[in-house]
Amino acid sequence: MPGPVLIPVLGDQLTHSLASLEGCDKADAVVLMMEVAEETTYVRHHKAKIALILSAMRHFAAELRGRGWTVDYIALEDEGNSGSFTGEITRAAERHDAREVRIVEPGEWRVLKALQGLKGPLDVPLEILPDDRFLCSIPEFIGWAQGRRTLRMENFYRQMRAKTGLLMEGEEPAGGQWNYDHDNRASPDKHMNPPPTPKFEPDEVTGEVIEMVARRFDTHFGSLDHFGWPVTAAQAEEALDAFVADRLPDFGTYQDAMVTGEDDLYHSLLSTSINLGLLDPVECCRRAEQAWKDGKAPINAVEGFIRQIIGWREYIRGMYWLEMPELAEANALDAHRPLPEFYWTGETKMLCMAEAVRSTRENAHAHHIQRLMVLGNFALIAGVKPQEVEDWFLVVYADAYEWVELPNVAAMALWADKGRLATKPYASSGNYINKMSDYCRKCSYSVSKKTGEGACPFNPLYWDFMVRNRRLLEQNNRVARVYSTWDRMDEARRREYLDSAKDVLDALVPARKGWARG
């Protein structure tokens, strides 16, 4: 009698409607879930990120069993655990005498290559199914990209709006505009009063995982003291409910704002749940759309939220698969400076950097402007090697998987792909941070001082970056006018900027080895 179908479910595939589960006879299948050492340490992930994924996996396995599935669950410290996906799939196929292995395509290039390498050694057929939890399949995105001179997210986003019908009135966008980004850039002000974000008290399962992570990964970056992430679909739904009711109305207006000590503001903090598979991304968008239809949230907030999910998230995933594997080694600006130590320690007098690292260490989270315009911006203008920055971002954030992290960091933040994704580098002096935060008012450095002792380091580094990369960037229409400003400065002023930048760069202490890998 032939054995069952073996269905491996990966840690970011925690969805009951997963393609590999659909249409399968529960009596004729074994679901395999694997906690493997290789995935916890190929980069040394934040403690809270490891705890989140393992706890969510254990809860999902219990739900599957409650729905009648047979689940073969391999815990991290189980005797005989091979430590790799391929090892555990091979062992399970033999253990259950499986007649077929059926798995949904992984989100990361390295895992796909590993699974494809199993097709020879496995004695049974291996079927890798498309991940239909995304709106746009990988072949569909590649088809969209072919023949286009530029791959603008906005054009792709409009197609996704039309495809889903979200915020559409017939063939036209609701409200008469596709994009309300210009209404979503307010600086923080005294009227802000963000409600608390739901935090979920660890249950017995999560508590056991936290204890194990604290013991086994004690030298990894990050804290477990503030752990409160949703680890089940029910908790994720509760977090979604709270966001739509309490924070969505002001999300759009203040989504770029940064405030000392306020880590969440009006952000949804739903990306961890969406990327794990606990929430349906399109359903999240429909919930936000309904709030607008009911008059409970303005269109600028709802459109901004929807754009992040069906626009940016889908686009980033498509760009990842379009550009891999070359994107992982891209370095168009020839940046080779080591990552500074303060990315790990937070020990810097730059308050914006210290705050972003603090939130990252405590919460495994910082919002998109902290990531792009503080952490990413500094690495860009300081000329930090892209691969070291990419490793850092992959390690420290609970929602970071390579498919979403790599394009955002390499292409968006560091312009390492020479503008395939972003039309210009997101380089900025301290002025932008001053406009969008309260950091500069409390900082040891003066944002109004451009050079010399006590000047905001972002100010001279910005000009040093522009001068250092002039040969390439002055060809860019969106950047070229900056050089007219530089050329109008007198020689002494230009020298002050470059000398001040050198002082900043010379004072940077490289991160010790072993934080990210090793």
N, C-alpha and C positions, 0 to 999 in steps of 0.2 A: 504494500500500500504506500503510495507516494506521501512524503512528508508535507508539512505546512508551508505556506508562503511566509517568508521572513521579512518583516517590515521594520527596518531601522528608522528611528525618529531622532533627529538631531536636536541639540539643545535650544536652537532658535526656530524650531518647527512645532511649537506647542499649540497646535490648532486641531480641533476635533474634525474639521472638514478637510484635513490635509489630503492631497490628491492620492497619496499612497494608501490611505485608509478607506477612501471612497470606493464603494463597490466591492469591497472584500468581505468574504464570509468570516465572521468572527470565530466560528468554530474551526476554520481552516487556515488560521493565521496566528503568528506569534509576533508581537511588537517587541522590538529590541531597543532598549534605551541604555546609553553608555555614558558613564562619567569616566573620562580618560585623562591621564596625567599629561599627555602631549598637548591637549587643548588648554590646560590650565597654565602651562609654562612655556609654550613656544614663544610667547612674550609673557613677562611676569605681571599678569593682570592684577588690577586693583582688588584688594581683598573683598570689597563689597560687590564687585562685579562677579567674582567667582561664586560668592554666596548666593547672589540673586539667581544666577543661571542654574546652579545645582538645586536650590530649593524649589524653583519653578518646575524643574524637571521631575523632582520627586512628587510634587503635588499633582502634576499632570499624569504621571504614571498611576497614581491612586485613582484619579478620575477615570482613566481608561479602564482600569480593573472594575470600577463601579459601573461602567457601561457594558461590561461583558467581554472585554478583550483579555486575552492571555498576554501578560507582559513579562518579559525576561529583562530584569533591571540589574545592571552591573554598576555597583557603587564604586567610588574611587578607591576605597581601601579594601575592596574584596580580594581575597586570595586568588591568585591566578590572573588578575586583570592585566592584560598585555600592555595597556597604556596608550593604545591607538585605536582609531575607528576601524582601520583595515584589519587589525589583529582581532578585535572583538567581533566584527562581522564574520570573519573567517571561522572563529571559534564557535560562534552561535549557529552558523550554517551547518557545521559538523555535529554540534550538540543536538540540534533538533532535526537532523537529517532533512533540511529544507530542500524543497524542489525548485525554489526560485527565491531571489532576493529582489525586493521592490522598494525603491527609495526615491524621495523627492530630491531634486538637484540641490546641492548645498549653495550657500550664498557666497562662499569664498573660493577663489581660484585654486589655492593649494589643496583644499579638501576635494574639490572636483577632480583634480589631477590624481590624487591618491585613490579615489574611488574608481576612476577609469582604469587605473593600474591593477585593480582587483579582477577585472574581467577575465584575465588569463589564468591567474592562480585559483580562482573559485571554480569548483567543480559543477556549479549550477548557474543558470542564466541570471544576469544582473540587469535589471531594468531601472534606468534613471529617468524619472518623470519631471516634466516642467513644473516649476513652482507657480501655481495659478493664484497664489495669494497677492500677486502683483497685478496691476492693471495692464501693464505693457510687458509682453514676453520679450525675452532677449532677442530672438529673431525679428520681432516686430520693431524693436528699437533700432537694431542694426539696419533694417530696411528704411526706417525713417531717416537715419543719419546718412545713408549712401547718397552721393551726388550733391550734398549740401555744402556750400562754401563755408558757412558758419553753422554751428550747432547751438543756437540760442535756446535756452531753457524756456523763454517766453513763448516761442512758437510751439514747442512740444507741449507746454502746459495748456495752451488753448485747445490742442487736439484732445488732451485728456478731459478737459471740461466738456467738450462736445461729446466725447465717448461716454461719459458718465451722466451727463445732463445736470451736473451740479452747478448751481447758480446760473442756470441758463433759462432764458425766456425764448423758446423756439430756437432759432439759430443765433440769437444775440445774447450777450452777457447781461445778467441781471444788474439793474442799476445803470446800464449804459457803458460800463467800463469793465475791462478784463482784469485790471490790476489796480489796487488801491494802495500800493506801497508808499506813495508820497504822503499818505495820511497816517502812516505807521512809524513815524520817526520822532515822536515827541521826547524831549528831555525829561528827566525826572523832576517832579515838582511837589510842593507841599500838599497837594490834593490827593496824592497817591495813598491808598489805604488797602494794600493787597490782603486778601483773606488768607488764613493758614492753608497750607497744602495738606491733603490727607496723608498721614503716615500710618503704616500698618504694623501693629505690634507683632513681633515674631511669635509664631505658634511653636509647638513642640518640634515639628519637622524642621522649621527654619532655625530654631535654636540649636538643634543638633548640627546642622550644617555650619552655622556660625562658629560653634565650638571647634569643629573640625578644621575650618578654614583658618581660624586664629592660631591653631596649633601647627598645622601643616605648612601654612604659607605666612609664617610670622615675619619673614624678612621682605615680603612684598609691600609695595607702596599702598598707602591708604588706611583709613580707619573703618572699623565695624561698629563704632559706638552710636552712630546715628542711623543705623540701618532701619528703613521703613518702607522699602519698595513693595509694590504689589507683586505677589508671587503666584496668584491664581487669576483666572479669567474673571471671577466674581469680584475680586479686589480691584482689578483693572477697570471693570465696569463702574465700580463705585468711584474710582478716581476720575473717570471720564464724566460721570454725572456731576461731580463737584466742580470740575473745570468748566463745563458748559453753563452751569447755574451761577457760579460765583466769580470766575476769573475771565471767561471769554469776553464779556462786554468791554473790558479794558485791555484785553490782550493786544489788540492791534495797535492802539495808540502808544502803548509803552513797551512794545516788544523789543525795542533796541536799547532801552534804558538800563543803567547799571547803578546800584545803590550799595554803599558800604554796609555789610552785615545782612543784606537782604538777598538771599541766594535764589529764591524762587520767583518773587514778584508775581506777575500774572501769567507765567508760563505754564503750559499744560503738564509737563513732566510725564507725558504719555509715550515718549519714544522708546523707553525700555520695554514697555508692554507691547507696543506695536511690533518692535523688532524681534521680540521673543515669540510672537504669534498669539499672544493672549487677547489682543484686540484686532478687529477687522478694520484696516485703515479707511476703507470707503465708508463703513458704517460710522466711524468717528466723524468723517466729513458730513455725512447726512444728518447726524445729530446737531452739528454746528449750523448747518443750513436751516434746519427746522427752528433753531433758536432765532435766527434772523427772520424767518417767515412769521414766527409768533411775536415778533417785536421785542424780543428779549436780548438781542445783541445786534450791534450796528454792522453794516455790510463790510466796512473796512476791516473789522476784527475777523469776521467769518471768512472773508475772501483770503486774508493773510494766512489764516490757519489752514484752509483748504489748499492754498498754493504750496505751503510747506510739505504737504503730504502727497497729493496727486501730481503736483508739479515737481518740486525739488527732489523729494525722496525717490520718485520713479525715475526722474532724469539722472540723478546721481548713480542709481543702480545700473541704468543703461550705459552710462559713460564708463563705469567700472569695467563691465564686460566688453565694451567696445575697445577700450584702451589697454587692457591687460594682455600680456604681462609687462609690457614696456613701461606702463605708468609707475610701477613699483620702483623703477630705477631712474625715472626722469629727473633731470637737474638742469633745466634750460638756463638758469642764471648762474650756473657753475658755483654754487654755494657749498662751502666745505668747513665752516666753523663748527666746532663741537657744541652740542646743546649745553647751555649754561646750567650749573648745578641748582640754581634757584627754581628751575621748573619742578624739581623734586622736593626741595626743602621749603620753598616759599620765603626764604630768607633774603629779602631785597627791600631797599627803601622805596622802590616804586610801588605805591599803594595799589594801583590797578593790578599789577602782576601778583602782588602778595595776596590780594583778595581772591583773585581768580584761582590761584593755586590752593589757597585755604579751602575754598568751596569744593574744589576738585578732590582734595585729600579727604575731607570730611564726608562728602556726599556722593563721590564718583559722578559728579555732575557740575557743569557750568553752562550757562545758556549760550546761544549761538553767537552773540556779539562779543561776549568775553572770549569765546574760542577764536573767532575770526579776527576781531579788531584789537584785542589785547595780546593774547598768547600767540596767535598766528602772525599778527602784524609785527610783533617784536622779532620773532624768528625770521620773518621775511627780510626786514630792513637790517637786521644784524648779519644776515648771510649764513644762517645755520643750515647745515647739511639736511636736505629734505628727509632722508631715510631715518635720521635720528629724531626729527620732529614727528614723523609718521609713527614711529615706534612708541613715542611718548603718548600721543593721542590714542593709540590703540590700547595701550596699557590702562590709562587712567579713567576712562569713561564707561559707565555701565551700559550705555546704548551703543558702544563702538564695536562694530564688526568691520572687517576689512572692506567689504563692498561699499559701505557708507562712509567709513573713515578716510580711506585712501584718496578718493577723488576730492573730498572736501578739503583735505590738508594739502596734498600734492598739487592739485590743480587750482583750487579756489584760494586757499590761504597763501601758498608759496609760489604759485605761477610756474611750477616746475615743468608743466607741459607746454610752455610757450604760448599759452592763450587758447588752447583747444576748447577749454571749458569757460574760462573767464576772459572777457575781452581786454581787461587791464589788471595789473597787480593791485591788490587791496592794501597799498602802502599808505600810511598816514603818520603825520606828526602827532604831538600831544593835543592838538586842537580838537580833533574828533572825540577823543576820550573825554576831554573837558566838557564838550557840548553834551555828551550822552550820559554823563555820570556826575556823582558828587566826589569822586576820588581825588581830583586835582586840588580841591579846596583843603583837603586834609593831608596831602602828601608832603613828604620832606623836600621834594623837588618843586621848583616853580615852573608851571607850564607856560607862563608868559616870558620866561627867560629862555632865549634860544640857544645860547652857547655859554661855555665856561662853567665854573664850579657852581653847583646848585641848579643848573638848567635841567629841565625834563629831558631824560635820555632819548625819548622818541624824537625830539626836535632835530638835533644834529644827525642822528642815525637816518632820519628820513632823507635828508639831503645827501648824505654819504651814499645811501642806496641808489638814489637817482643818478648821481655822478658815476658811481661804480658800474652801473648798467646802462649808461647813456647810449652806447653804440646800438644796443638792441631796442631800448624803449623809446627812443626819439622817433622811431619809425611808426610808433603806435599813435593813431590820431587822438585817442583819449588821454594820452599822457604828454604828447609833444609840447603842448603849451607851457608845461611846467619848466621846461628848459629855457624858455624866454625869460621867466622870472630869475632863474639862476644866472643867466648871462647878463642881466641888468645889474646884478650886485657888483660892488667893487671887489677887487682882488683880495683886499684885506678881510672883507666880510666872508668871502667864500673860504678863505684859509681858516678863519675861526670855526666855521662849521665843520670842516674836515678834521681839524686838530681836535675839536671837542669830541667828534665821533670816534677818533682813534683812542682818546682817553677812555671813553666808555667801553669800547671793544677790548682794549688792553686789560681792563679791570675785570672782565668776565672770567669767572672760574668755571672751567669745564666740568661737566657732571662726571662723577666717578663711574667706573665701569660696573655693570651688573644690575643697574636699576631696571633696565628694560629687558635685557637678555642675559643669559648666563646662569 
